[in-house]
């Protein structure tokens, strides 16, 4: 049982970024300079503009991004997820075939070596 409350919405948003349902688009150098000046002057960032944080120190860095939502329907999201699952299943199948062939080759080599003794 969790001893503290988990922010599931943040975790869900992170999954959306991981699956590319939401994408971070880096701002240009000029835009970064503009937003830095705005923050120095005590202004707030425009809607949809966010500042990157250093993952180790959790301090804001001098780089900004916007979030792009491709606005997929639920059916399109489900289709995308199914195709990703199929790709992963195909990868697993290829690994199983590889290790099976490797095992058969080693068994054949063992039998040949034992017969040649």
C-alpha positions, 0 to 999 in steps of 0.5 A: 500500500502506498504511504503517500498519494500518487499523482496519477494524472502526471503519470498518465501525462508522462505515458502520453509523452512516452507514446507520442500522443503528446509531443514536446516541441523545442522553441527556437533560439530567438523564442528562448531569448524572448521567454528568458527576458519575459521571466527576468522582467517578472512576466509569466510565460504565454499559455502553452509554453513551458520551461525545461527542468534539469532532471537531476537538480529539478532547477529550471534551465534556459530552454523552453518548449510547447506541447503539441497534441496530434488530436487523435480520436480514441479509435486512432489511439487504440489502433496505434497501440495495437500496432505497437503491440504487434511490433513488440510481439514480432520482436519477441518472436524473432528473439525466440526463433533466434534462441531456438536456432542457437539451441538446435545448432548447439545440440547438433554440434554436441552430437557431432562432437560426441560421435567423432570421439 
